[in-house]
Amino acid sequence: MTRPLYILNGPNLNMLGQREPEIYGTRTLDGIEKHCASLAREAKRTLVFRQSNAEGTLVDWVQEAAQEACALILNAGAYTHTSIALHDALRLVPGPVIELHLSNPAARENFRRTNYIAPVATASICGFGAMGYEMAVTAALALAKT
């Protein structure tokens, strides 16, 4: 049995399409999920796609992904810049970890330049809007070994 691809989304991503569309675009998280599920099906993988505004819930899901996933895509949102707990949990993931951001945090406010996710990620994709999810799925599945 093949392992599923996990895509985990952090705070405020449930508001995509409404929240600052000039930065994050107009696509909703539901629409992005449907597209990612289609890509996963084409690759004969199942998809676990989740969103939470709660840091502890995301940590629990990363720990689950460490046991179950072929690869993990994480859009940690603002927790990228604050969560040592997510950093530590990601160190448990044996497969590829793709850090994902709709915008380019390095081109934004100074506080967004602190990044606790990148040091434990296999790769980072940022600044491509919703298209970044497609790029991340393609990359994660190409890197997945099981």
Secondary structure as GFF3:
##gff-version 3
##sequence-region A 1 146
A	DSSP	beta_strand	5	9	.	.	.	ID=ss1
A	DSSP	three_ten_helix	13	15	.	.	.	ID=ss2
A	DSSP	alpha_helix	21	24	.	.	.	ID=ss3
A	DSSP	alpha_helix	29	42	.	.	.	ID=ss4
A	DSSP	beta_strand	47	51	.	.	.	ID=ss5
A	DSSP	alpha_helix	55	68	.	.	.	ID=ss6
A	DSSP	beta_strand	71	75	.	.	.	ID=ss7
A	DSSP	three_ten_helix	77	81	.	.	.	ID=ss8
A	DSSP	alpha_helix	84	90	.	.	.	ID=ss9
A	DSSP	beta_strand	97	101	.	.	.	ID=ss10
A	DSSP	three_ten_helix	105	107	.	.	.	ID=ss11
A	DSSP	three_ten_helix	110	113	.	.	.	ID=ss12
A	DSSP	three_ten_helix	118	120	.	.	.	ID=ss13
A	DSSP	beta_strand	123	126	.	.	.	ID=ss14
A	DSSP	alpha_helix	131	143	.	.	.	ID=ss15
###
